[in-house]
Amino acid sequence: MSEPVAAPEVLLRVRDEDRAAIEAQLAAVGLSGTLQPAREAAPALGIIDPEVLGGDLAGRLQLAAEHYPQTPILLLSGSRERTTLAGLVEVPTVAAIIARDTAERAHELAVALGILRGGPRFGLANLIGSAPALLSRELAASHDRDPVIEELEAQLTQNGIRPRMARLACDAVEELVTNAIYDAPTDASGDRIYATTDRRESIVLAETARPRLEVAVVGTRVVALMSDPHGSLDVLTVRRYLAQGLRGDVSDKPGGAGLGLARIYGLVDRLVVQIAPRRRTEIAFMLEAGAVKRDPAQRPTGLVAWSSND
């Protein structure tokens, strides 16, 4: 009779009051939490609360990254100073951040676990389940941007989203649309075609190069997803952009996607970036429109940033 196969180990360094719920969630997907991974193998994943580590958080996580360079780390965090949060985002193996005090914690953890263990899980349904899209639109040209944003704002308010929050959601969507049209398209060599093009200049995309926008409303949450068929973004660049945004040092130069991603991260409650290099990039966000938007330092904006070649 063969020996039972042990569940893949997850390095679990969280508060005592959070441990049981997280261990149950891990067990449900065939994972086992441990304080001390077996020496012969790196853990499949790390779930770490910075409060438990203490001291120089970024430094300790950097050491963990050096010791386990192939182990993605998920941070379960309380409030952090913006500069501290920027340092954590820059740690190369930090692949996800979840705010400890959000009501959506279990769902966000489930989404992150699915992506970090199984690779990119594209599509709106993988983020929100079976809720229908409020708006689904392929974007053929830059002149589609303004009409789509106007239509979306009207639909959001008609579906019970307060005007101010609808405007915030549309601001974030506008950044997604702009980046997908101007920054994502590449030529056969992988070079960005419109990277230095002024955002006021009109461009038309080939049929095979067009991105798709999907937006849904789930209760009081607005969920938006932009996918493109290029896969030209990379996770290290995403980390750098978000860290710069948290520090307030993003350059507003023409042709840069960095400012757009930093703005989105500052507006929303969760950001998910999934990349299949040279094939597909998908950026999604969730905005809780029924509550006051807090600074990312007061409740860290949720993040998953993952590539199929990580």
C-alpha positions as CSV (number, residue, x, y, z in Angstrom):
1,M,0.0,0.0,0.0
2,S,1.5,3.3,-1.1
3,E,2.1,6.1,1.5
4,P,-0.3,9.1,1.3
5,V,1.1,12.1,-0.5
6,A,1.8,15.0,1.8
7,A,0.0,18.3,1.0
8,P,2.3,21.0,-0.4
9,E,3.6,23.1,2.5
10,V,2.8,26.8,3.0
11,L,5.1,28.9,5.2
12,L,2.5,30.4,7.5
13,R,3.5,33.3,9.8
14,V,0.3,35.0,10.8
15,R,-1.4,36.1,14.0
16,D,-2.8,33.4,16.3
17,E,-6.3,34.8,15.8
18,D,-6.1,34.4,12.0
19,R,-4.4,31.0,11.9
20,A,-7.3,28.6,12.1
21,A,-9.4,30.3,9.4
22,I,-6.4,30.4,7.0
23,E,-5.4,26.8,7.7
24,A,-8.9,25.7,6.9
25,Q,-8.9,27.7,3.6
26,L,-5.5,26.1,2.7
27,A,-6.7,22.6,3.5
28,A,-9.7,23.2,1.2
29,V,-7.3,23.6,-1.8
30,G,-4.9,20.8,-0.8
31,L,-2.3,22.9,1.0
32,S,-0.8,22.6,4.5
33,G,0.4,25.5,6.7
34,T,3.6,25.1,8.6
35,L,5.8,27.3,10.8
36,Q,9.0,25.4,9.7
37,P,9.1,24.0,6.2
38,A,10.9,20.7,5.5
39,R,14.6,21.4,4.8
40,E,14.8,19.4,1.6
41,A,12.2,21.5,-0.3
42,A,11.1,25.1,-0.5
43,P,7.6,25.9,0.5
44,A,5.0,26.2,-2.2
45,L,3.9,29.6,-0.9
46,G,4.4,31.9,2.0
47,I,1.6,33.7,3.8
48,I,3.1,36.3,6.1
49,D,1.7,39.0,8.3
50,P,4.3,41.8,8.6
51,E,3.2,42.4,12.1
52,V,4.4,38.9,13.1
53,L,7.8,39.5,11.5
54,G,8.4,42.9,13.1
55,G,11.7,44.8,12.8
56,D,12.9,45.7,9.3
57,L,10.1,44.2,7.3
58,A,11.4,44.8,3.8
59,G,14.9,43.5,4.9
60,R,13.4,40.3,6.4
61,L,11.3,39.7,3.4
62,Q,14.3,40.3,1.1
63,L,16.2,37.6,3.1
64,A,13.2,35.2,2.7
65,A,13.3,36.0,-1.1
66,E,17.0,35.1,-1.3
67,H,16.5,31.9,0.7
68,Y,13.4,30.8,-1.2
69,P,13.6,32.6,-4.6
70,Q,10.9,30.5,-6.2
71,T,8.4,30.8,-3.4
72,P,5.7,33.5,-3.9
73,I,4.8,35.5,-0.8
74,L,1.3,36.7,0.1
75,L,1.2,39.4,2.7
76,L,-1.7,39.6,5.0
77,S,-1.3,43.2,6.3
78,G,-2.8,45.8,8.5
79,S,-2.1,49.5,8.0
80,R,1.4,50.5,6.8
81,E,3.1,53.8,6.0
82,R,3.1,54.4,2.3
83,T,6.9,54.3,2.1
84,T,6.9,51.0,4.0
85,L,4.3,49.6,1.7
86,A,6.3,50.7,-1.3
87,G,9.3,48.8,0.1
88,L,7.2,45.6,0.5
89,V,5.8,45.8,-3.0
90,E,9.4,46.0,-4.3
91,V,10.4,42.6,-2.7
92,P,10.7,40.4,-5.8
93,T,8.8,37.4,-4.4
94,V,5.9,39.4,-2.9
95,A,3.2,38.4,-5.3
96,A,0.1,39.4,-3.4
97,I,-1.1,41.7,-0.6
98,I,-4.4,41.4,1.2
99,A,-5.8,43.8,3.7
100,R,-6.4,42.0,7.0
101,D,-9.5,44.0,8.0
102,T,-11.5,43.8,4.8
103,A,-14.8,41.8,4.7
104,E,-13.7,40.3,1.4
105,R,-10.5,38.8,2.9
106,A,-11.5,35.1,2.5
107,H,-12.6,35.7,-1.1
108,E,-9.4,37.7,-2.0
109,L,-7.3,35.0,-0.4
110,A,-9.1,32.4,-2.5
111,V,-8.5,34.3,-5.7
112,A,-4.8,34.9,-4.9
113,L,-4.2,31.3,-3.9
114,G,-5.8,30.1,-7.2
115,I,-3.5,32.4,-9.3
116,L,-0.3,31.9,-7.3
117,R,-0.7,28.1,-7.3
118,G,-2.2,27.5,-10.7
119,G,-1.0,30.4,-12.8
120,P,-3.0,33.2,-14.4
121,R,-6.8,32.6,-14.3
122,F,-8.1,35.0,-16.9
123,G,-11.6,36.2,-17.2
124,L,-14.1,38.1,-15.1
125,A,-15.7,35.0,-13.8
126,N,-12.5,33.9,-12.0
127,L,-12.7,37.2,-9.9
128,I,-16.4,37.5,-9.2
129,G,-18.1,34.3,-10.1
130,S,-21.2,34.2,-12.3
131,A,-22.3,37.9,-12.1
132,P,-23.1,39.2,-15.6
133,A,-21.1,42.0,-17.1
134,L,-22.7,45.4,-17.1
135,L,-20.6,46.5,-20.0
136,S,-18.4,44.4,-22.4
137,R,-16.7,46.2,-25.2
138,E,-13.9,45.6,-27.7
139,L,-11.9,48.8,-28.3
140,A,-10.9,49.4,-31.9
141,A,-9.4,52.9,-31.7
142,S,-8.5,55.7,-29.3
143,H,-11.7,57.6,-30.2
144,D,-13.7,54.8,-28.6
145,R,-12.4,55.9,-25.2
146,D,-14.6,58.9,-24.3
147,P,-17.9,57.4,-25.5
148,V,-17.2,54.2,-23.6
149,I,-16.4,56.1,-20.4
150,E,-19.6,58.3,-20.8
151,E,-21.7,55.2,-21.3
152,L,-20.1,53.4,-18.3
153,E,-20.7,56.3,-16.0
154,A,-24.4,56.5,-17.0
155,Q,-24.8,52.7,-16.5
156,L,-23.1,52.7,-13.1
157,T,-25.4,55.5,-11.7
158,Q,-28.4,53.7,-13.2
159,N,-27.4,50.6,-11.3
160,G,-27.2,52.4,-7.9
161,I,-23.6,53.5,-7.7
162,R,-23.3,57.0,-6.2
163,P,-22.2,59.6,-8.8
164,R,-19.0,60.4,-7.0
165,M,-18.0,56.7,-6.8
166,A,-19.1,56.2,-10.4
167,R,-16.7,59.0,-11.3
168,L,-13.9,57.4,-9.4
169,A,-14.5,54.0,-11.1
170,C,-14.6,55.7,-14.5
171,D,-11.3,57.6,-13.8
172,A,-9.6,54.2,-13.1
173,V,-11.2,52.6,-16.1
174,E,-10.0,55.5,-18.3
175,E,-6.5,54.8,-17.2
176,L,-7.0,51.1,-18.1
177,V,-8.3,52.0,-21.5
178,T,-5.5,54.5,-22.2
179,N,-2.8,52.0,-21.2
180,A,-4.3,49.2,-23.3
181,I,-4.6,51.3,-26.4
182,Y,-1.3,53.3,-26.3
183,D,1.1,51.2,-24.1
184,A,0.2,47.6,-24.7
185,P,0.4,47.1,-28.5
186,T,3.8,45.7,-29.8
187,D,5.3,44.8,-33.1
188,A,6.8,41.4,-34.2
189,S,10.0,42.2,-32.3
190,G,8.1,43.0,-29.1
191,D,8.7,46.7,-29.2
192,R,5.9,49.0,-28.2
193,I,4.4,50.7,-31.2
194,Y,2.8,53.7,-29.6
195,A,4.9,54.1,-26.4
196,T,5.9,57.6,-27.2
197,T,2.7,58.7,-29.0
198,D,0.9,61.7,-27.5
199,R,-2.3,60.4,-25.8
200,R,-4.2,63.1,-27.7
201,E,-3.2,61.6,-31.0
202,S,-5.8,59.3,-32.7
203,I,-4.8,55.7,-33.4
204,V,-6.6,52.7,-34.9
205,L,-5.7,49.2,-33.8
206,A,-5.6,46.1,-36.1
207,E,-8.4,43.7,-35.4
208,T,-6.0,41.2,-33.8
209,A,-4.5,43.9,-31.5
210,R,-7.7,45.2,-29.8
211,P,-8.2,45.1,-26.1
212,R,-11.5,44.2,-24.4
213,L,-13.1,46.0,-21.4
214,E,-15.6,44.3,-19.1
215,V,-17.3,45.9,-16.1
216,A,-19.7,44.4,-13.6
217,V,-21.5,45.6,-10.5
218,V,-21.7,43.1,-7.6
219,G,-23.7,44.6,-4.8
220,T,-21.9,47.9,-4.1
221,R,-18.7,46.8,-5.7
222,V,-17.5,47.9,-9.2
223,V,-15.3,45.3,-10.9
224,A,-13.5,46.2,-14.1
225,L,-11.3,44.1,-16.3
226,M,-9.1,45.1,-19.2
227,S,-7.4,42.4,-21.3
228,D,-5.1,42.8,-24.3
229,P,-3.6,40.2,-26.7
230,H,0.0,41.5,-26.3
231,G,1.4,40.4,-22.9
232,S,4.0,43.2,-23.1
233,L,3.9,44.2,-19.5
234,D,6.1,42.4,-16.9
235,V,5.7,42.0,-13.2
236,L,9.0,43.7,-12.2
237,T,7.8,46.8,-14.1
238,V,4.4,46.7,-12.3
239,R,6.2,46.5,-8.9
240,R,8.4,49.5,-9.8
241,Y,5.4,51.6,-11.0
242,L,3.3,50.9,-7.9
243,A,6.2,51.5,-5.5
244,Q,7.0,54.8,-7.2
245,G,3.3,55.8,-7.0
246,L,3.2,55.0,-3.2
247,R,6.3,57.2,-2.8
248,G,4.8,59.9,-5.0
249,D,7.7,59.9,-7.5
250,V,6.1,58.7,-10.7
251,S,7.1,60.7,-13.8
252,D,4.3,62.2,-15.8
253,K,6.2,61.9,-19.1
254,P,4.3,61.2,-22.3
255,G,4.1,57.5,-23.2
256,G,4.5,56.1,-19.7
257,A,2.1,53.5,-18.3
258,G,3.6,53.9,-14.9
259,L,1.6,56.9,-13.9
260,G,-1.6,55.2,-15.0
261,L,-1.0,52.1,-12.9
262,A,-0.1,54.1,-9.9
263,R,-3.2,56.2,-10.2
264,I,-5.4,53.1,-10.5
265,Y,-3.8,51.6,-7.4
266,G,-4.5,54.8,-5.5
267,L,-8.1,54.8,-6.5
268,V,-9.3,51.2,-6.0
269,D,-9.5,48.6,-3.3
270,R,-8.0,45.7,-5.1
271,L,-5.8,45.4,-8.2
272,V,-5.0,42.1,-10.0
273,V,-2.4,42.0,-12.8
274,Q,-2.0,38.7,-14.7
275,I,0.4,38.3,-17.6
276,A,1.1,35.6,-20.1
277,P,4.2,37.1,-21.8
278,R,3.8,37.9,-25.5
279,R,0.2,36.5,-25.4
280,R,-2.0,38.3,-22.9
281,T,-2.1,40.9,-20.2
282,E,-5.1,41.3,-17.9
283,I,-5.5,44.1,-15.4
284,A,-8.6,44.1,-13.1
285,F,-9.7,46.2,-10.2
286,M,-12.4,46.2,-7.6
287,L,-13.7,49.4,-6.1
288,E,-16.0,49.3,-3.0
289,A,-18.5,52.0,-4.0
290,G,-20.6,51.8,-0.8
291,A,-17.9,53.0,1.6
292,V,-15.5,55.9,2.0
293,K,-12.3,55.3,0.1
294,R,-9.3,55.1,2.4
295,D,-5.7,55.9,1.8
296,P,-3.7,52.7,0.7
297,A,-1.6,53.1,3.9
298,Q,-4.7,52.9,6.2
299,R,-5.9,49.7,4.6
300,P,-3.4,48.3,2.1
301,T,-4.9,48.1,-1.4
302,G,-5.2,44.5,-2.3
303,L,-2.8,43.3,-4.9
304,V,-2.0,40.2,-7.0
305,A,0.8,40.6,-9.6
306,W,1.7,37.4,-11.4
307,S,3.2,36.1,-14.6
308,S,3.1,32.7,-16.1
309,N,6.9,32.6,-16.3
310,D,7.4,33.6,-12.6
